[in-house]
Amino acid sequence: PAFRRFQKEFLLGYLPALAADWLQGPLLFQLLQSRGFLRSQIAALYSCGFASNVVFGLISSVFVDRLGRKKSCLLSSGLCSVSCLLQLSQDFLALAAGRVLAGLGTSLLFSAFESWYVHEHLERHDFPAEWISNTFSCVALWNGGLAVAAGLVAELVAEGLVLGPVAPFLVAVPFLVLSGIFAGKIWDENYGKNRPCGKACGEGLRGLMSNPRALLLGLVQALVESILFIFAFLWTPVLEPHGIPLGIAFSGFTAASTTGSALFRRGITGKLQLQPL
């Protein structure tokens, strides 16, 4: 019962932030296009978000450990909220700043929350390490459902309620506020090791160089992610001229991805006992 209660407290703080992140995906290209920007300018705005995520990702773990993981979660919600509100602007530089903040907030979203949970699970509550996978399985299941729902909600508020492509970004803000309030009031603070950034990056690089399989896995993952980033930019201009509802298309993509993940998990844990290479 104590574990289930702790798990519920984590999910109630984390899942609203994930929902807000998904809400910002379906209509971003359409929003920037409605502002009158050329495709090359939209590509530059996308690149601002991707670049800030990559650059900050190099130091995010050290930053989170020093600032505090709970504070980092709150900072993630704050940065993403400001980013969403900046989408109301017509100014290119304001929108670029919004994409940079979104990249920073997303980097924290996918590092600070899980780091906070693992520390609390093992150090404060002393639960068995084997139970961590149960929580992250719940996160994966809910995350897939939230992604599908985000596309439907984006379509509803933008087209059904005729509020335009900026509406999903505004809908995301209350979810981010809810995540920040819940984490701020319920969660305890914890910290990691206070390591110099250069030393941490050097250790990571040496670890990759000394383990060819880890290096190969990283390269494959980087290629897969780059394909997804290209796809994230291209799918809207490809589908929109054909009158396909973008929010519903987004839900279809995420539903297919969630189904593939579920089939993979079933394949390696079920009767088939498939083994990844």
C-alpha positions as CSV (number, residue, x, y, z in Angstrom):
1,P,0.0,0.0,0.0
2,A,2.8,2.4,0.8
3,F,4.4,1.8,-2.6
4,R,1.1,2.2,-4.5
5,R,0.5,5.5,-2.6
6,F,4.0,6.8,-3.5
7,Q,3.6,5.6,-7.1
8,K,0.2,7.5,-7.4
9,E,1.8,10.7,-6.0
10,F,4.5,10.5,-8.7
11,L,2.1,9.8,-11.5
12,L,-0.2,12.6,-10.5
13,G,2.8,15.0,-10.7
14,Y,4.3,13.6,-13.9
15,L,1.4,12.7,-16.2
16,P,0.0,16.2,-16.5
17,A,3.4,17.4,-17.6
18,L,3.5,14.6,-20.2
19,A,0.0,15.5,-21.4
20,A,1.0,19.1,-21.8
21,D,4.0,18.1,-23.8
22,W,1.9,16.0,-26.2
23,L,-0.6,18.8,-26.7
24,Q,2.1,21.0,-28.2
25,G,2.9,18.5,-31.0
26,P,-0.1,18.2,-33.4
27,L,-0.5,21.7,-34.6
28,L,2.8,23.4,-34.2
29,F,3.6,23.6,-37.9
30,Q,0.1,24.8,-38.7
31,L,0.4,27.5,-36.0
32,L,3.7,28.9,-37.4
33,Q,2.3,28.7,-40.9
34,S,-0.8,30.7,-39.9
35,R,1.6,33.4,-38.7
36,G,2.7,33.9,-42.3
37,F,6.2,32.4,-42.0
38,L,8.0,30.7,-44.9
39,R,8.8,27.0,-44.6
40,S,12.5,27.9,-44.2
41,Q,11.6,30.1,-41.3
42,I,9.5,27.4,-39.7
43,A,12.4,25.0,-40.1
44,A,14.7,27.5,-38.3
45,L,12.1,27.7,-35.4
46,Y,12.0,23.9,-35.2
47,S,15.8,23.9,-35.2
48,C,15.9,26.3,-32.3
49,G,13.9,23.9,-30.1
50,F,15.9,20.8,-31.2
51,A,19.3,22.6,-30.7
52,S,18.5,23.9,-27.3
53,N,17.3,20.4,-26.3
54,V,20.6,18.9,-27.5
55,V,22.9,21.5,-26.0
56,F,21.2,21.5,-22.6
57,G,20.9,17.8,-22.7
58,L,24.7,17.6,-22.3
59,I,24.6,19.2,-18.9
60,S,21.1,18.6,-17.8
61,S,21.9,15.7,-15.5
62,V,24.6,17.8,-13.7
63,F,22.3,20.8,-13.6
64,V,19.4,18.8,-12.1
65,D,21.7,17.2,-9.5
66,R,22.9,20.6,-8.3
67,L,19.7,22.6,-8.4
68,G,17.6,19.8,-6.9
69,R,15.4,17.4,-8.8
70,K,12.1,18.8,-7.4
71,K,13.1,22.3,-8.3
72,S,14.1,21.1,-11.7
73,C,10.6,19.6,-12.2
74,L,9.0,22.9,-11.3
75,L,11.4,24.8,-13.6
76,S,10.4,22.4,-16.4
77,S,6.8,23.2,-15.9
78,G,7.5,27.0,-15.8
79,L,9.7,27.0,-18.9
80,C,7.1,25.1,-20.9
81,S,4.3,27.3,-19.7
82,V,6.1,30.5,-20.8
83,S,6.9,28.7,-24.1
84,C,3.2,28.0,-24.7
85,L,2.2,31.6,-23.9
86,L,4.9,32.9,-26.3
87,Q,3.1,31.1,-29.1
88,L,0.5,33.9,-29.0
89,S,3.1,36.3,-30.4
90,Q,3.4,37.1,-34.1
91,D,7.1,38.1,-33.7
92,F,9.7,35.7,-35.0
93,L,12.2,36.3,-32.2
94,A,9.5,35.8,-29.6
95,L,8.5,32.5,-31.2
96,A,12.2,31.5,-31.5
97,A,12.6,32.2,-27.7
98,G,9.5,30.1,-27.1
99,R,11.1,27.2,-29.0
100,V,14.3,27.5,-27.1
101,L,12.4,27.5,-23.8
102,A,10.4,24.5,-25.0
103,G,13.7,22.6,-25.7
104,L,15.0,23.4,-22.3
105,G,11.8,22.5,-20.5
106,T,11.5,19.2,-22.5
107,S,15.1,18.3,-21.6
108,L,14.3,18.7,-17.9
109,L,10.9,16.9,-18.3
110,F,12.7,13.7,-19.5
111,S,15.5,13.8,-16.9
112,A,14.4,15.5,-13.7
113,F,11.1,13.7,-13.1
114,E,12.5,10.2,-13.5
115,S,15.7,11.0,-11.5
116,W,13.5,12.3,-8.7
117,Y,11.5,9.2,-8.7
118,V,14.4,6.7,-8.7
119,H,16.1,8.5,-5.8
120,E,12.9,8.6,-3.7
121,H,12.1,5.0,-4.5
122,L,15.5,3.6,-3.5
123,E,16.9,6.1,-1.0
124,R,14.0,7.6,0.9
125,H,11.4,4.7,0.8
126,D,13.8,1.8,0.4
127,F,11.5,-0.1,-1.9
128,P,12.9,-3.0,-3.9
129,A,14.7,-1.9,-7.1
130,E,12.7,-4.5,-9.1
131,W,9.5,-2.4,-8.5
132,I,10.8,0.6,-10.5
133,S,10.0,-1.2,-13.7
134,N,6.3,-1.4,-12.6
135,T,6.1,2.4,-12.2
136,F,7.7,3.1,-15.6
137,S,5.5,0.5,-17.2
138,C,2.5,2.5,-15.9
139,V,4.1,5.6,-17.2
140,A,4.5,4.1,-20.7
141,L,0.9,2.9,-20.8
142,W,-0.5,6.2,-19.7
143,N,1.9,8.1,-21.9
144,G,0.6,6.3,-25.0
145,G,-3.0,7.0,-24.0
146,L,-2.2,10.7,-23.3
147,A,-0.5,11.0,-26.7
148,V,-3.6,9.7,-28.5
149,A,-5.9,11.9,-26.4
150,A,-3.8,14.9,-27.1
151,G,-4.3,14.7,-30.8
152,L,-8.1,14.4,-30.4
153,V,-8.2,17.3,-27.9
154,A,-6.1,19.5,-30.2
155,E,-8.4,18.8,-33.1
156,L,-11.5,19.5,-30.9
157,V,-10.3,22.9,-29.6
158,A,-8.7,24.1,-32.8
159,E,-11.3,23.0,-35.4
160,G,-14.3,21.8,-33.5
161,L,-14.5,24.9,-31.3
162,V,-12.9,27.1,-34.0
163,L,-10.2,28.5,-31.6
164,G,-7.3,28.1,-34.1
165,P,-4.0,26.2,-33.9
166,V,-2.8,28.2,-30.8
167,A,-5.6,26.7,-28.7
168,P,-3.8,23.4,-27.8
169,F,-0.8,25.4,-26.4
170,L,-3.2,27.4,-24.2
171,V,-4.9,24.2,-23.1
172,A,-1.5,22.8,-22.1
173,V,-0.8,25.6,-19.6
174,P,-3.3,24.4,-17.0
175,F,-1.8,20.9,-17.1
176,L,1.7,22.3,-16.5
177,V,0.4,24.5,-13.6
178,L,-1.3,21.4,-12.1
179,S,1.9,19.4,-12.4
180,G,3.9,22.2,-10.8
181,I,1.4,22.7,-7.9
182,F,1.2,19.0,-7.2
183,A,4.9,18.4,-7.2
184,G,5.6,21.5,-5.3
185,K,3.2,20.7,-2.5
186,I,3.5,16.9,-2.2
187,W,7.0,15.9,-3.3
188,D,10.2,16.2,-1.2
189,E,13.4,17.6,-2.5
190,N,16.4,15.5,-3.3
191,Y,19.9,16.1,-4.8
192,G,22.5,14.1,-6.7
193,K,26.3,14.2,-6.6
194,N,27.9,17.6,-7.0
195,R,30.2,16.9,-10.0
196,P,31.9,19.4,-12.3
197,C,30.2,19.4,-15.7
198,G,33.4,18.7,-17.6
199,K,34.2,15.7,-15.4
200,A,30.7,14.3,-15.9
201,C,30.8,14.7,-19.7
202,G,34.3,13.2,-19.8
203,E,33.1,10.1,-17.8
204,G,30.2,9.7,-20.2
205,L,32.4,10.0,-23.2
206,R,35.0,7.5,-21.8
207,G,32.1,5.1,-21.0
208,L,31.0,5.2,-24.6
209,M,34.5,4.8,-26.1
210,S,35.3,1.9,-23.8
211,N,32.0,0.0,-24.7
212,P,31.5,-0.5,-28.4
213,R,28.0,-1.9,-27.9
214,A,27.0,1.2,-26.0
215,L,28.5,3.4,-28.7
216,L,26.7,1.5,-31.4
217,L,23.4,1.6,-29.5
218,G,23.8,5.4,-29.2
219,L,24.5,5.9,-32.9
220,V,21.5,3.8,-33.8
221,Q,19.3,5.7,-31.4
222,A,20.6,9.0,-32.8
223,L,19.8,8.0,-36.3
224,V,16.3,6.9,-35.3
225,E,15.7,10.2,-33.4
226,S,16.9,12.2,-36.4
227,I,14.4,10.4,-38.6
228,L,11.6,11.2,-36.2
229,F,12.7,14.9,-36.1
230,I,12.5,15.1,-39.9
231,F,9.2,13.3,-39.8
232,A,7.9,15.8,-37.2
233,F,8.6,18.7,-39.5
234,L,7.3,17.1,-42.7
235,W,4.1,15.3,-41.9
236,T,2.0,18.4,-41.6
237,P,2.8,20.0,-45.0
238,V,2.4,16.6,-46.6
239,L,-1.0,15.8,-45.2
240,E,-2.6,19.2,-44.8
241,P,-3.2,19.9,-48.5
242,H,-5.3,16.7,-48.7
243,G,-7.7,18.0,-46.0
244,I,-6.8,15.4,-43.4
245,P,-7.5,16.5,-39.8
246,L,-4.1,17.0,-38.3
247,G,-5.1,16.2,-34.7
248,I,-6.7,12.9,-35.7
249,A,-3.7,12.0,-37.9
250,F,-1.4,12.7,-34.9
251,S,-3.6,10.4,-32.8
252,G,-3.2,7.7,-35.4
253,F,0.6,8.0,-35.4
254,T,0.8,7.9,-31.7
255,A,-1.7,5.0,-31.4
256,A,0.4,3.0,-33.9
257,S,3.6,3.8,-31.9
258,T,2.0,2.7,-28.7
259,T,0.7,-0.5,-30.3
260,G,4.2,-1.3,-31.6
261,S,5.7,-0.8,-28.1
262,A,3.0,-3.0,-26.6
263,L,3.7,-5.8,-29.1
264,F,7.4,-5.5,-28.5
265,R,6.9,-5.9,-24.7
266,R,4.6,-8.8,-25.3
267,G,7.1,-10.4,-27.6
268,I,10.0,-10.4,-25.2
269,T,8.0,-11.3,-22.1
270,G,5.3,-13.6,-23.5
271,K,5.3,-17.0,-25.0
272,L,7.4,-16.0,-28.0
273,Q,10.3,-15.0,-25.8
274,L,11.9,-12.9,-28.6
275,Q,15.3,-11.6,-27.8
276,P,16.6,-8.2,-29.1
277,L,19.9,-8.4,-31.0
